[in-house]
């Protein structure tokens, strides 16, 4: 008998979708800024200007969303807690890591029963959050060049002499592709868990609820 359980609180769902939309918008506008692919008959159409404005706007939205999610890791329920991202720290968590790995490598037919993130996904999200931070830091360090002496230049300008302008740009560009690759894999994994576990994984990121079989958690 399955039971309906509230897993993802609204701050988790909201920041998830802000992050997803921001990654799409920032990737499109960022790619255009680096390699303009729209031809216009006159500069008065201001395409690059709008692309840059949208890019900077969503950069702030993305930063605030990531910061909000990090804060909620200390305020939210057990499924949002920072502890779930370090399953290797407990013996039970290490068992989940092994069990999930065996499932992904086709050794086991079913993954370990969990309510929130599975162990490998939780560990991967730590790396993804690290990429978020790198993207935010390099992006605002580059942004600070357009206002010498301003807030971003004063706080992150020290990165330029160390890594150079092109070094920061290359890092920013490479991380963009890494996040795009992660997003594709993330959608596939969510669909896979939806099919295998039949617990409403995809729907849960909209409504917050999952269908849980208590027997599978034992």
C-alpha positions as CSV (number, residue, x, y, z in Angstrom):
1,X,0.0,0.0,0.0
2,X,1.5,3.3,-1.1
3,X,1.1,6.4,1.0
4,X,1.3,10.0,-0.1
5,X,4.2,11.8,1.4
6,X,5.1,15.5,1.2
7,X,8.8,15.6,0.2
8,X,9.8,18.7,-1.7
9,X,8.8,21.9,0.2
10,X,7.9,25.0,-1.9
11,X,11.3,26.7,-1.5
12,X,13.0,23.6,-3.0
13,X,10.6,23.5,-5.9
14,X,10.7,27.2,-6.5
15,X,14.5,27.4,-6.5
16,X,14.6,24.3,-8.7
17,X,12.6,26.0,-11.4
18,X,14.3,29.3,-11.1
19,X,17.6,27.5,-11.6
20,X,16.3,25.6,-14.5
21,X,14.9,28.6,-16.3
22,X,18.0,30.7,-15.5
23,X,20.3,28.1,-16.9
24,X,18.4,28.0,-20.2
25,X,18.2,31.8,-20.5
26,X,21.8,32.4,-19.4
27,X,23.1,29.7,-21.8
28,X,21.3,31.2,-24.8
29,X,22.2,34.8,-24.1
30,X,25.7,33.9,-22.9
31,X,26.4,31.9,-26.1
32,X,25.1,34.9,-28.1
33,X,27.3,37.4,-26.3
34,X,30.4,35.2,-27.1
35,X,29.4,34.4,-30.6
36,X,26.5,36.6,-32.0
37,X,24.4,34.6,-34.3
38,X,21.7,37.2,-35.2
39,X,22.3,39.6,-38.1
40,X,20.5,43.0,-37.9
41,X,20.5,45.8,-40.5
42,X,21.1,48.6,-38.0
43,X,22.8,48.9,-34.6
44,X,19.7,50.8,-33.4
45,X,18.0,47.5,-33.0
46,X,20.2,46.9,-29.9
47,X,20.1,43.1,-30.0
48,X,23.4,42.7,-28.2
49,X,22.3,45.3,-25.6
50,X,19.1,43.3,-24.9
51,X,21.0,40.1,-24.7
52,X,23.4,41.5,-22.2
53,X,20.6,43.0,-20.2
54,X,18.7,39.8,-20.0
55,X,21.9,37.9,-19.2
56,X,22.8,40.2,-16.3
57,X,19.2,40.2,-15.0
58,X,19.0,36.4,-14.9
59,X,22.5,36.2,-13.4
60,X,21.2,38.0,-10.4
61,X,18.1,35.8,-10.3
62,X,20.3,32.7,-10.5
63,X,22.6,33.9,-7.8
64,X,19.7,34.7,-5.4
65,X,18.0,31.3,-6.2
66,X,21.2,29.4,-5.5
67,X,21.8,31.3,-2.3
68,X,18.2,30.7,-1.2
69,X,18.5,27.0,-1.7
70,X,21.8,26.9,0.3
71,X,20.1,28.7,3.1
72,X,17.1,26.3,3.0
73,X,19.5,23.4,3.3
74,X,19.7,24.5,7.0
75,X,16.1,25.4,7.4
76,X,14.1,22.9,5.4
77,X,12.9,19.4,6.1
78,X,15.0,16.2,6.2
79,X,14.9,15.8,2.4
80,X,16.2,19.3,1.8
81,X,18.8,19.2,4.6
82,X,22.5,19.6,3.7
83,X,23.1,16.2,5.4
84,X,21.5,14.3,2.5
85,X,24.2,15.5,0.2
86,X,26.9,13.6,2.2
87,X,25.6,10.0,2.3
88,X,29.1,8.6,2.5
89,X,29.3,10.0,6.1
90,X,27.0,7.2,7.5
91,X,27.1,3.5,7.2
92,X,23.5,3.4,5.9
93,X,24.3,6.1,3.4
94,X,27.3,4.1,2.1
95,X,25.0,1.1,1.7
96,X,22.7,3.3,-0.4
97,X,25.6,4.4,-2.5
98,X,26.6,0.9,-3.3
99,X,23.0,-0.2,-4.0
100,X,22.4,2.7,-6.3
101,X,25.6,2.1,-8.1
102,X,24.7,-1.5,-8.6
103,X,21.4,-0.4,-10.1
104,X,22.9,2.1,-12.5
105,X,25.4,-0.6,-13.6
106,X,22.6,-3.1,-14.3
107,X,23.7,-5.5,-11.6
108,X,20.5,-5.0,-9.5
109,X,17.0,-4.7,-11.0
110,X,15.8,-2.0,-8.5
111,X,17.4,0.9,-6.7
112,X,17.4,1.1,-2.9
113,X,14.1,2.5,-1.6
114,X,14.5,6.2,-0.7
115,X,12.1,9.0,-0.3
116,X,14.2,12.0,-1.4
117,X,17.4,12.1,-3.4
118,X,19.1,8.8,-4.1
119,X,22.7,8.6,-2.7
120,X,24.5,9.1,-6.0
121,X,22.3,11.9,-7.1
122,X,22.8,13.7,-3.8
123,X,26.6,13.4,-4.2
124,X,26.4,14.7,-7.8
125,X,24.4,17.7,-6.7
126,X,27.3,18.8,-4.5
127,X,29.4,19.0,-7.6
128,X,26.7,20.8,-9.5
129,X,26.4,23.4,-6.7
130,X,30.1,23.8,-6.9
131,X,29.7,24.5,-10.7
132,X,27.0,27.0,-9.8
133,X,29.4,28.9,-7.5
134,X,32.1,28.9,-10.1
135,X,29.8,30.2,-12.7
136,X,28.5,33.0,-10.4
137,X,31.9,34.0,-9.3
138,X,33.5,34.1,-12.8
139,X,30.4,35.7,-14.3
140,X,30.3,38.6,-11.8
141,X,34.1,39.0,-11.9
142,X,33.8,39.6,-15.7
143,X,30.8,41.8,-15.2
144,X,32.8,43.9,-12.7
145,X,35.1,45.1,-15.6
146,X,32.3,47.3,-16.9
147,X,32.2,49.3,-13.7
148,X,35.8,49.7,-12.5
149,X,35.8,50.5,-8.8
150,X,32.3,49.2,-8.4
151,X,31.0,46.6,-6.0
152,X,31.7,43.5,-8.2
153,X,35.1,44.8,-9.3
154,X,36.1,45.6,-5.8
155,X,35.0,42.2,-4.5
156,X,36.0,39.9,-7.4
157,X,38.4,42.0,-9.4
158,X,41.4,40.3,-7.8
159,X,40.7,37.2,-9.9
160,X,41.6,39.0,-13.1
161,X,45.4,39.3,-12.4
162,X,45.5,35.6,-11.3
163,X,43.5,33.9,-14.1
164,X,43.3,36.6,-16.7
165,X,40.3,37.9,-18.6
166,X,40.4,35.0,-21.1
167,X,40.9,32.4,-18.4
168,X,37.8,33.5,-16.6
169,X,35.8,33.6,-19.9
170,X,37.0,30.1,-20.9
171,X,36.1,28.8,-17.4
172,X,32.7,30.5,-17.6
173,X,32.1,29.0,-21.1
174,X,33.2,25.5,-20.2
175,X,31.0,25.4,-17.0
176,X,28.1,26.4,-19.2
177,X,28.5,23.3,-21.3
178,X,29.0,21.1,-18.2
179,X,25.7,22.5,-16.8
180,X,23.9,21.9,-20.1
181,X,25.2,18.3,-20.0
182,X,24.1,17.8,-16.4
183,X,20.6,19.2,-17.3
184,X,20.2,16.6,-20.1
185,X,21.3,13.8,-17.8
186,X,19.1,15.2,-14.9
187,X,15.9,15.0,-17.1
188,X,16.8,11.5,-18.2
189,X,17.5,10.3,-14.7
190,X,14.2,11.8,-13.4
191,X,12.3,10.0,-16.1
192,X,14.1,6.8,-15.4
193,X,13.2,6.9,-11.7
194,X,9.7,7.8,-12.6
195,X,9.5,4.6,-14.8
196,X,11.3,2.3,-12.3
197,X,10.0,3.5,-9.0
198,X,6.5,4.6,-10.2
199,X,6.3,7.0,-7.3
200,X,5.5,10.3,-9.0
201,X,9.1,11.5,-9.2
202,X,8.4,13.9,-12.1
203,X,5.1,15.2,-10.7
204,X,6.7,15.8,-7.3
205,X,8.8,18.7,-8.4
206,X,5.5,20.5,-9.2
207,X,3.4,19.5,-6.3
208,X,5.9,18.3,-3.8
209,X,4.3,14.9,-3.1
210,X,5.5,11.4,-3.8
211,X,3.8,8.0,-3.6
212,X,5.9,5.9,-1.1
213,X,5.7,2.2,-0.4
214,X,6.9,1.9,3.3
215,X,7.9,-1.7,2.6
216,X,10.5,-0.6,0.1
217,X,12.2,1.6,2.8
218,X,12.8,-1.2,5.2
